[in-house]
Amino acid sequence: MSIDPELKLHPIATAFELVTGNRPSSPTVWRWKTVGCRGVKLPFTQVGGTAMLSIADVRRWLGEVTTVASQEKNQEAIAK
């Protein structure tokens, strides 16, 4: 039985690099985990001393952040 590659855990920076092609810096990852981006915190699993994330989680989080950004942009357009 093999593990679905989408669900396999990777260190956060590696998981983002696999999805986007860009590797976020350590301070950026820390900010996303603690404060979030546009109010959406990055979900992660702590394995030993390493914060881990699946590719599916990266895609889901990016989708949530994009949705919030779109809603904010629409609200700004309506307010004008």
Backbone bond lengths (Angstrom), bond angles and torsions (degrees), N, CA, C in turn:
res aa  C-N    CA-C-N  psi(-1)  N-CA   C-N-CA  omega(-1)  CA-C   N-CA-C  phi
1 M - - - 1.453 - - 1.528 108.65 -
2 S 1.319 116.67 127.02 1.458 120.18 -179.54 1.521 110.49 -105.76
3 I 1.320 114.96 156.42 1.462 121.75 179.36 1.524 108.78 -87.84
4 D 1.309 115.56 135.69 1.464 121.18 176.25 1.532 108.40 -60.13
5 P 1.339 118.66 125.73 1.466 120.87 -178.86 1.530 113.62 -57.52
6 E 1.323 117.25 -27.14 1.468 120.99 178.61 1.533 111.45 -67.81
7 L 1.348 116.75 -26.23 1.461 120.85 -174.50 1.523 113.43 -101.75
8 K 1.323 117.71 -8.34 1.461 121.54 179.24 1.528 109.17 -66.23
9 L 1.335 116.38 136.69 1.459 120.61 -178.99 1.527 111.36 -81.89
10 H 1.331 115.05 139.65 1.462 123.48 177.60 1.525 107.69 -132.70
11 P 1.343 118.24 155.41 1.469 118.05 168.79 1.539 108.74 -55.83
12 I 1.316 116.88 145.62 1.468 120.76 -171.46 1.529 113.17 -53.84
13 A 1.325 118.00 -48.19 1.468 120.18 -178.06 1.524 110.90 -61.32
14 T 1.321 117.19 -38.64 1.465 121.64 178.79 1.521 110.72 -66.72
15 A 1.334 117.27 -42.53 1.464 120.91 179.79 1.525 110.59 -61.33
16 F 1.338 117.47 -42.81 1.465 120.25 177.84 1.521 111.25 -64.92
17 E 1.329 116.56 -39.33 1.459 120.07 179.36 1.527 110.91 -63.79
18 L 1.323 117.51 -38.05 1.467 120.87 178.51 1.525 111.90 -65.79
19 V 1.326 117.23 -33.91 1.462 121.16 -177.49 1.529 111.83 -85.85
20 T 1.328 116.99 -46.28 1.469 120.12 -171.78 1.522 114.39 -103.47
21 G 1.316 116.77 -18.63 1.458 120.35 -175.31 1.515 112.49 87.10
22 N 1.330 116.91 -3.40 1.466 122.11 178.88 1.522 109.55 -119.93
23 R 1.326 115.99 140.24 1.454 121.84 -179.98 1.531 108.74 -103.07
24 P 1.344 117.75 115.95 1.472 119.63 179.54 1.528 110.66 -70.74
25 S 1.328 116.04 153.43 1.460 120.75 178.09 1.531 110.24 -73.58
26 S 1.321 115.79 162.27 1.470 120.42 179.07 1.527 112.69 -59.49
27 P 1.349 118.93 -43.71 1.468 118.22 177.85 1.535 113.22 -62.36
28 T 1.322 116.64 -34.52 1.466 120.43 178.05 1.518 110.54 -65.93
29 V 1.331 117.09 -45.08 1.466 121.39 178.09 1.525 109.79 -60.63
30 W 1.331 116.82 -44.52 1.465 120.38 179.45 1.523 110.22 -59.50
31 R 1.339 118.06 -44.80 1.467 122.21 -179.70 1.527 110.89 -62.40
32 W 1.343 116.93 -44.33 1.461 120.20 179.43 1.523 111.38 -62.32
33 K 1.336 117.56 -35.65 1.468 121.53 179.97 1.518 112.17 -72.82
34 T 1.333 117.70 -38.82 1.460 120.90 -172.62 1.522 113.82 -94.85
35 V 1.331 117.35 -44.59 1.467 121.54 -176.48 1.528 111.00 -101.99
36 G 1.322 115.77 -37.55 1.453 120.98 -177.80 1.522 111.20 95.58
37 C 1.286 114.66 179.84 1.463 122.66 176.25 1.520 106.17 -125.53
38 R 1.328 115.79 120.49 1.465 121.76 -176.16 1.530 111.23 56.07
39 G 1.335 115.35 32.29 1.455 121.04 177.06 1.520 115.12 85.89
40 V 1.329 117.96 1.00 1.461 121.73 -179.50 1.524 108.24 -105.79
41 K 1.341 117.16 110.78 1.459 121.47 179.76 1.526 110.53 -78.27
42 L 1.314 114.47 146.57 1.461 121.40 178.69 1.527 109.42 -78.56
43 P 1.346 118.20 119.64 1.463 119.69 177.60 1.524 108.82 -76.49
44 F 1.315 117.66 142.41 1.454 120.17 179.57 1.519 109.85 -152.51
45 T 1.313 115.53 164.10 1.455 122.55 176.26 1.513 107.54 -118.32
46 Q 1.316 116.46 128.73 1.455 120.82 179.00 1.526 108.33 -87.92
47 V 1.319 116.95 119.09 1.465 122.55 177.36 1.520 106.56 -117.88
48 G 1.321 115.67 104.84 1.461 119.13 -173.15 1.515 108.37 63.77
49 G 1.325 116.89 -125.07 1.455 120.76 178.91 1.514 113.57 -99.35
50 T 1.334 117.68 12.02 1.457 121.73 -174.99 1.522 111.34 -116.41
51 A 1.317 116.00 128.32 1.468 121.04 174.79 1.528 107.37 -80.33
52 M 1.324 116.57 125.96 1.463 122.17 -174.77 1.526 110.29 -119.86
53 L 1.350 113.22 156.45 1.456 120.66 -176.78 1.520 108.26 -153.97
54 S 1.320 117.25 147.39 1.469 120.24 176.17 1.526 109.55 -91.74
55 I 1.298 116.29 161.82 1.461 121.57 177.37 1.528 109.91 -62.38
56 A 1.323 116.44 -38.21 1.467 120.23 178.25 1.530 110.54 -62.37
57 D 1.347 117.12 -39.04 1.470 120.56 178.14 1.527 111.49 -65.05
58 V 1.333 116.92 -39.43 1.467 120.71 178.03 1.525 109.72 -61.17
59 R 1.326 116.33 -48.52 1.469 120.11 -179.57 1.525 111.80 -61.76
60 R 1.326 116.45 -41.37 1.465 121.14 179.77 1.534 110.22 -63.91
61 W 1.339 116.74 -45.71 1.464 121.05 -179.14 1.523 111.10 -64.67
62 L 1.312 117.36 -44.14 1.466 120.35 177.81 1.527 110.80 -60.94
63 G 1.328 117.22 -38.61 1.462 121.18 176.90 1.520 112.01 -63.48
64 E 1.350 116.44 -41.94 1.466 120.45 179.19 1.526 110.92 -64.97
65 V 1.328 117.03 -43.57 1.463 120.89 179.60 1.530 109.94 -63.99
66 T 1.320 117.00 -40.82 1.469 121.23 178.77 1.524 110.82 -63.53
67 T 1.324 117.03 -41.62 1.464 121.51 178.84 1.526 110.65 -61.55
68 V 1.326 116.51 -46.27 1.466 120.34 179.45 1.530 110.25 -62.70
69 A 1.323 117.46 -42.87 1.466 120.97 179.69 1.529 110.96 -62.22
70 S 1.329 116.47 -40.87 1.467 120.47 178.63 1.521 111.22 -64.41
71 Q 1.325 116.21 -41.74 1.458 120.07 178.86 1.521 111.10 -63.98
72 E 1.342 116.63 -41.12 1.465 120.23 178.41 1.523 110.45 -63.58
73 K 1.322 116.68 -41.46 1.467 120.77 -179.89 1.532 110.32 -64.62
74 N 1.337 117.18 -41.68 1.458 121.04 178.82 1.528 110.92 -64.09
75 Q 1.329 116.99 -40.19 1.461 120.32 179.35 1.512 110.97 -66.16
76 E 1.342 117.59 -37.08 1.459 120.51 177.59 1.531 110.99 -65.84
77 A 1.338 116.26 -39.14 1.463 120.93 179.61 1.528 110.81 -65.93
78 I 1.318 116.76 -39.03 1.461 121.38 179.47 1.528 110.32 -67.72
79 A 1.334 117.00 -37.28 1.460 121.29 -177.57 1.528 112.09 -69.03
80 K 1.324 118.18 -21.33 1.474 120.85 -178.10 1.484 111.45 -76.86
